[in-house]
Every structure is written in C-alpha cells, then in structure tokens.
Amino acid sequence: METLKKSLVKMPLFGNTFSPKKTPPRKSASLSNLHTLDRSTREVELGLEYGAPAMTIGGQSLKFEEGQWITESGGNSSGKEMHRLTKRNLQLEEENNLLKLKIDLLLDMLSETTAESHLMERELEEMKNHNRRKK
C-alpha cells in the first residue's frame, strides 16, 4: 500500500504538459516552375483557356455570363433573348403598375373636384333663390 502512495505522489496531475517535437522547415515551397511562366506561355504549354463557366444539369445547358446563369437549350441567342425579354417584361409591369396608380390618383382628384363643383352650384342656386324671394 505504501508503494502505491509513493507512486501516486510522484505522478504529477497537471505538471507535465504534452509538447510534440517541432517539425523542421521545408526546403522548397514548390518543385514546379509553372508559377514563373507568364500567362500566354502557360496557355500554350498547358492548353489553359479560361472561358465562361458552363455546366449541364438535367439535360439543360447553363452558362454563366455577366453575373447570371443563362440557359443554352435552344442556342445562345434564344437564351439571351429570353433573358432580355423577361427583364423587359418586368420593367413594363412596373411601369404599368405606376400608371395604374397615377390613374387612381387622377380619378380621386376628379371626384373631389366634381363634388366641390356640385356643392358650389347648389350654393349658387340657393343664393339666387334667396335673392328672388327678397325682391
């Protein structure tokens, strides 16, 4: 029992922390010399052509142009034309909504003016009738 107590006293609870050996520094960052070539040389040597990203999902081809994915199902021009027409349609719908709002506003103004006009005509008639009775 006494030997067990001595061994527990010698074992530190939080004393020795784990410290792995440090790895030696690398000799070279890259063994490739591609980073030293200019872009045109890399394109010639490796055939690298950076075009617009394209993919096919579910049988439909998509191409990323000007920040948006455009379908190429019926050819480039029809997909672009469809996108342009959709954008134009949204613009026309917004303009149409604005014009409807303006028409509603003008109709309200016309109703108010008509009501005021009828009140003035009624008051004028009453004044004429009142003046006739006095005479």
Secondary structure, 3 states (H helix, E strand, C coil): CHHHHHHHHHCCCCCCCCCCCCCCCCCCCCCCCHHHCCHHHHHHHHCCCCCCCEEEECCEEEEEECCEEEECCCCHHHHHHHHHHHHHHHHHHHHHHHHHHHHHHHHHHHHHHHHHHHHHHHHHHHHHHHHHHHC
